[in-house]
Each structure stands twice: as C-alpha cells, then as structure tokens.
Amino acid sequence: MIRHIVMFSAKDRADLDTIENGLNNLTQIPAATGLNFTLEIRRNEKADQLGNDIDIVVYGEFPDIETLHKYKEHPLYEKSTSIVRPLRELRFAADIEG
C-alpha cells in the first residue's frame, strides 16, 4: 500500500473554500475510473503548538504505485491542479509505503 499525503497552505485565507472545493474534485476519480483507493480532503485543525502553516491536507491510500500514477493521469486531477495551484503558497507531498 502507498500512502499519499499532500499538504497545502493558501496565499490568502479567503481562498480556502475555493482550494478545498478544487481538491474535492479528486474524490470523484475512483468512481469515474473504477480504481480502488481511498482519498480524504481535510482542513488542518492547527492544534500543534509549534507549526500551523498547513491549511488543507489530502490523504490517500492506494494499493500500489501504479494506481497512484493512474490517479494522477486522470483529467479531474488536472482540473483540481488548475484551480488550486494559483491559490496555494506551499505544497508538500510524501508517498510512503506501508
């Protein structure tokens, strides 16, 4: 299994709803493709004492790296990117096996 974790911060907090809605396009990919994976989009609760720069987190679990690549090739992935990229300041991603 591959865990795909992507964290975003907004350039302007007023754009958080637009960023979240843009990222929510990603949750339609499994149904549109028949690929078997789970994906969640969540706002950061910002409970950490030291660092709360991240606003929104995408968390996905994919059975293998090939499924992750197919997810990233889907047109809804590009649609999401085109909405979010101009509004985000930071983007950090990690793909971990386990």
C-alpha positions in Angstrom: 0.0 0.0 0.0 1.1 3.6 -0.8 0.0 6.4 1.5 -0.1 9.7 -0.5 -0.1 12.8 1.7 -0.1 16.3 0.3 -0.3 19.5 2.4 -1.2 22.9 1.2 -1.2 26.4 2.5 -3.2 29.2 1.0 -1.7 32.5 -0.2 -4.9 34.2 1.1 -7.1 32.6 3.7 -10.1 34.0 1.8 -9.4 31.3 -0.8 -9.6 28.3 1.5 -13.1 27.3 0.4 -12.1 27.5 -3.3 -8.9 25.4 -2.6 -10.9 22.8 -0.7 -13.6 22.7 -3.4 -11.0 22.3 -6.1 -9.3 19.5 -4.2 -12.6 17.8 -3.7 -12.7 17.1 -7.5 -10.1 14.4 -6.6 -12.6 12.4 -4.6 -14.6 11.8 -7.8 -11.7 9.9 -9.5 -12.3 6.5 -8.0 -16.0 6.4 -9.1 -15.1 7.8 -12.5 -12.4 5.2 -13.2 -13.2 2.1 -11.1 -9.8 2.4 -9.5 -9.8 1.1 -5.9 -8.3 3.6 -3.5 -9.5 5.9 -0.7 -9.0 9.7 -0.6 -9.8 12.3 2.0 -9.6 16.1 1.9 -9.5 17.8 5.3 -8.7 21.1 6.8 -5.9 21.2 9.4 -7.2 21.6 12.9 -4.0 23.5 13.8 -3.7 22.1 17.2 0.2 21.9 17.1 2.0 24.3 19.4 4.9 24.9 17.0 3.8 24.8 13.4 0.4 25.5 11.9 1.4 26.7 8.4 -0.6 23.9 6.6 -4.2 24.7 5.9 -5.5 21.6 4.0 -4.4 18.0 3.8 -5.0 15.4 1.1 -4.6 11.9 2.4 -4.9 8.9 0.1 -4.3 5.2 0.4 -3.5 3.3 -2.9 -2.9 -0.4 -3.3 0.2 0.2 -5.3 2.3 2.8 -7.0 0.7 2.1 -10.4 -2.7 3.0 -9.1 -1.3 6.3 -7.7 0.1 7.1 -11.2 -3.2 6.3 -12.9 -4.9 8.6 -10.4 -2.5 11.4 -11.3 -3.2 10.9 -15.0 -6.9 11.4 -14.7 -8.4 14.7 -16.2 -10.0 15.5 -12.8 -6.5 15.6 -11.3 -5.5 18.3 -13.9 -8.7 20.2 -13.2 -8.0 20.2 -9.5 -4.4 21.3 -10.1 -5.5 24.2 -12.4 -7.8 25.5 -9.6 -5.5 25.1 -6.6 -2.1 25.9 -8.0 -2.6 29.6 -8.4 -4.1 30.0 -4.9 -1.7 27.9 -2.9 1.5 29.2 -1.3 3.1 25.9 -0.1 2.7 22.4 -1.3 4.4 19.5 0.4 3.9 15.9 -0.7 5.0 12.5 0.6 4.4 9.0 -0.7 5.2 6.3 1.8 4.9 2.6 1.6 3.4 0.6 4.4 
